[in-house]
Amino acid sequence: MSMEKDDRPEAFGVFKPIGHVIVSFVNGDDMAAAASALEQAGVDSAGIHRYGPAEMARQAQSDIDNASGLASIGQELNLVKAHLELAQQGYSFLVVHAPKDDAARDVARICAEHHATRAQSYGRLIIEELIEVGSDQTQVAESPDRGLDAQTRSGVEGAADKNG
């Protein structure tokens, strides 16, 4: 079921939109172009939610402030921290309803054509990176102290990574 923007699905106090893809863009123009392309490809506009940098930063900071201790078990909290950092750098985001693997891959492909830097598909148990970034290192266990693995862009985000 597609989420409503004001009714955010959560797990342990952290945004977790199961059946959706979260996509980041360096700027709002690329995000808008990707949203238009998704609609032209047949994605229902009600399933495409746009988040500007300030809105995503507020949401991410609220999630970090309200996360339960259980949120640190998986990737969710680390992804929220990565989204906060990107939002603070001016990135914009789409959250797109894509309940099937093929649909999620199509969303990522279309968004990548419009300069998306990252895309994660949120499943019940797994959050899958859909836009290849980083190195060929094998993923290892993550923790809030370690952050995400370095082969994902969120593992190296910072001032040196502003240009995607």
N, C-alpha and C positions, 0 to 999 in steps of 0.2 A: 504494500500500500504506500502510495506517495505521501510524504510528510507535508505538513503545512509549515510555512516558515516560522510562524509564531508558536507552534506546538512542537518543540524540538525533542526528538527521541534521544534518550540518554541511557548510559550504562554507568552505574556507580557515580553519578553526578557529572559525567563528561559526555559531551555531544557524540553520539554514535548513530548515524543515520543508516541503519541496515537497509540494504537494497538500493543504495545511492552511491554515487561517485562524487567525491570532493575534488575539484580541479582548481589549481592556482595559476594566476596570470600576472605577469609583471605590471600590466596596466589595464585600466578599465576598458579601453578601446578594444583590445584583444578579447577580453571577456565578453563584451557586447557582440562582437563579430562571431565568436564561438556560439553564444546563445542563439543568435539568428540562424547560424548554420545548423544547429541541432534541431531547431523548429522546422527548418526547411527539409531536414532529413526525416521528419515525422515524429520527433519527440514532443509530447504534449507540453505546451507552455506552462501548464499548471504544475508540471514536474521539474521545472527549471527555476531555481532560486538563486538570486544574485546577492552577493555580499561585497560591499565596498570595504576598503581597508579599515576604516574606523569601526564599522559595524562588526567585522570579524574580530578585530582586536578586543572590543568590549565583550563579545561572546566568549572568546578564548580565555580572557582574563577571568571572567566569571566562572568558567569551567574549572580553571586552575584553582581558584579560591575556594570552590565548593566541592572539589573532587574528594571522594572517599578514599580510604587507604586501599581498597580493592581495585581502584582505577589503575593502579600502578602495575597490576599483574600482566596486562597485555600492552599493546601499542597505543591505545587510545590517548592516554595522558601525554605521551611523548609526541604524538601527532598534533594534539592541541597546542603544545608548546611550540612546535614547528610552525603551525598556522599563525600563532601570535607573533612570532619573530618575522614571518613573511609579511603579515599585515602591518607591522610596525615599519617595514621597509616600503610600504605602499602597494603591496600586491592586492589584487581583487580575486574573488572566488565565485565559482559556480558550484551548487549542490544539485545534482541531476538524478532524478529517479531512473534507475536502471536495474531492475530486479533480477535479471538473468545475466550470466557471464557474457554471452554474445552482445547483449545490449551495452554492458559496461565497457567492453572492448571497443565497440563502435563509438561510444561517447568519448573515450580516451583518444581514439584515432582522429575524430573530428576536431576535438579540442587541441590536439597536438598540431594539427594543420593551422591553427590560429595561435600558435606560440605558447601553448600551455607549458608550464614548467614541471608540474607534478599532477598526478591523478591517482587517487586511492579508491578502490571499490570496497565498500563496507559490507562484509558478510556477517553471519551470526557469530562465527568463531574466528574468521580470518579477515584481515584487512590486507588487500593485495595492491601492490604498486603496479600501475598500468603503463606508466611512461618510464622507460628504462633510463636510469641515471647512474652516475658514479662508476664504480669499478666492477670487476668480476669476483670480488671477495664473497665468500660464503657468508650468509647471514647467520648471526649467532644470537643468543638470548639477549633481550633488551631489559633495561631497568630504568627507573626514573633518574638514577644517578649517572648512568652511562649514556642515556639518550638513545636515539635510533642509530643503527649501524651506519658507518661512514659511507657505504656504497649507495645509500639513499641520500638525495640532496639534503634532506633535513638533518643528516648527520654532520654536514659541513656548512650549514647555513650561517651566515654572518655577513659582515660588511664586505668581505672579499667575494661573496657569492651573489651580490645584488643583481647582476645581469643574467642570472639563470644559468 
